Amino acid sequence: MVEMRNCTFCGGAVEPGTGKLFVRKDGSLFYFCSTKCQKNYKLGRVARKVAWTAAGRKALGKE
């Protein structure tokens, strides 16, 4: 059974064989489902303040 991962930024599912894995120098792992999520993370945006992410929808009271 192949393991499903969640996107570090938006919280969406990352299917096996897709997405990107980013590893920091300290060894922490970040999984991104798309370049949209990767670029928003690299810009320093917080997922809670972006309306289309799972954390952002929860913070706005939509879910």
RAWODA-V510621 format. One line per field, one symbol per residue. ss: DSSP state (H for helix, E for strand, C for the rest). psi: psi as a letter, one per 30 degrees, with the letter a starting at -180 (. if undefined). burial: + if it has 9 or more other C-alpha atoms within 8 Angstrom, else -. A space follows every 50 residues. Layout:
BEGIN
ss->???
psi->???
burial->???
END
This chain:
BEGIN
ss->CCCCEECCCCCCEECCCCCEEEECCCCCEEEECCHHHHHHHHCCCCHHHC CCCHHHHHHHCCC
psi->kkkklkkeefglkjlkglakkkklffgkkkkkflfeeeeeeefgkkfffk ffleeeeeefgf.
burial->----+++-+++-++----+----------++++---++-++---+-++-+ --+++++++----
END
